[in-house]
């Protein structure tokens, strides 16, 4: 296909603005998919995507559209469908590097939302041609003139530039395809007639039979089956076992040429070689590598353990395979005294965490224990000293680099006297002013209050767009979550934009759900990482039968520690199955018990099999049972077995 007849574009929008439905109509109109195979959200091929009604993974597809009567009017349109939720903005940023233009889709019933602004800025920074489009214009709730005014103010375009479409009826879709051909520039080779090949890896997946399959945007030259290629960053050579395009299924072709989007089967089955942002080129005539992508920075951390210790290796393999299809999360092995061996994982948000853990359960049939999500804290410790290096300990941080082991003592206040205790380990950073700090990734590793000199935590900058009528309730919500309001911008259509600074810890404390609740679902939110600030926080431990349960440990604000402890203890009492003895459930922080409840014993009917006879027989059995329960409690023989669903219920709010 001639370069002048190729158009590469993406659709960007806030979640639930009709992006996937619009893509469906495009596929129908271009006859890319037969009518009998057509279904809603056809590009969302993951079960979770259909179930939740959201796009999780970007999906490329090639379409052919005839913009006239002759064969010379045939165009190749390469669409990359992208997610709309902010947790998957890394997927969007990668897609935008592989296209020349994008459709900015705005719901005609909802208007410009916070995530619309975020994705628009990403498209502007990438230098893309932006086509403004309204969706759901057939809805009786559509506010066409109002929303067009918003888009004119946002983009500086004319009213006539804004297209009107309906993914439900197909209205305006053909005109939109013609506008894409007219406005989106054709791809251009940076190094024409190079006699080589160069492609940008914007995604990849793993196949048990084919190995790693990389998704590439071809920038120079062409590639065909049997070509010897090389990953420029990894330095790994391989032969192309197959090249093809997405229709949207993988269809082999003779070759991929400049301007096209497609896939290359590498045959590589070792993890860690393929990476997004890498450059693939011919081994014998190599071209310079491309800038690639910035690595995503996880903002939410959670520990994931198999419920059955025998499933550890299966979990390890499952995480490795998921990493090949989602490069935005990280994982590293860790161990816990109560939970055994598992992994500390980093995610881009709570929805990202939910999706990954749900995929582990569904796709790999694993039962998991997920510790309370946390964030990274930078802690300056009193009397910090470096312990002797011990090669048997794994001292890598989340970036995989080695570091010094630091030993700051044991959490003696929460462990029985005969326990070895916990050793807090991490990577030491020495600052210009002489301070030495350690990064804490897990709440259970957070030091006791007496050991802490200073704590820093990540803050985020939030943008909330809401109808004016809800701003009063939102101000109260901001106070409850320790947020700072820095600016309010009134749009003039009864809506306002609030610029807020907040600890990431508080954003994770159910802020989004509460915001949706008090605004009747009308408020939208987007956020970006801002930096580190001082924090007044402490570690809250939950003890069951005098034993700390690491999965329930969390880091909370000092001003809310008693409230959080009481809430956690009462919740656990309500969902934990009763045991054969009275079990204490306690919340402990700052070296003292601040909340306590008792879980009454489950009484087993030890006299049920008796029939008739003297009453003293029953009395003896009941007395024996009483002494047994007392002995279990006194000698510590009463171990509490916490079921898998209890961990999940403790993670979720409102249960």
Secondary structure, DSSP 8 states (H G I E B T S, - for coil): --GGGEEEEEEEESTTSSHHHHHHHHHHHTT-S-GGG--TTTT--SHHHHHHTS--S-EEEEEEEE-SSSGGGEEEEEEEE---SGGGHHHHHHHHTT-SEEEEEEETTT-S-HHHHHHHHHHHHTT-EEEEEEE-TTSTT--HHHHHHHHHHHH---GGG-EE--TTT-TTHHHHHHHHHHHS-----SSTT-SSEEEEEEEEEEETTTEEEEEEEEEEEEEETT-EEEETTT--EEE-SEEEEESSSEEE-SEEETT-EEEEE----STTS--TT-EEEESSS--------------EEEEEEESSGGGHHHHHHHHHHHHHH-TT-EEEEEEETTTEEEEEEEESSHHHHHHHHHHHHHHH---EEE---B--EEEEETT--B----TTS----TTS-----B-----TTTS-TTS--------EEE-TTS-EEEEE-SGGG---GGGEEEEEEEEEEEEEEEEGGGHHHHHHHHHHTT-EEEEEEE-SSSEEEEEEEEEHHHHHTTHHHHHHHHTTT--EEEEEEEEEEE--EEEEEEEETTEE-GGG-EEEEGGGHHHHHHHHHHHHHHHS---SS-EEEEEEETTEEEEEEEE------TTTT--SS-HHHHHHHHHHHHHHHHHHHHHT-------HHHHHHHHSTT-
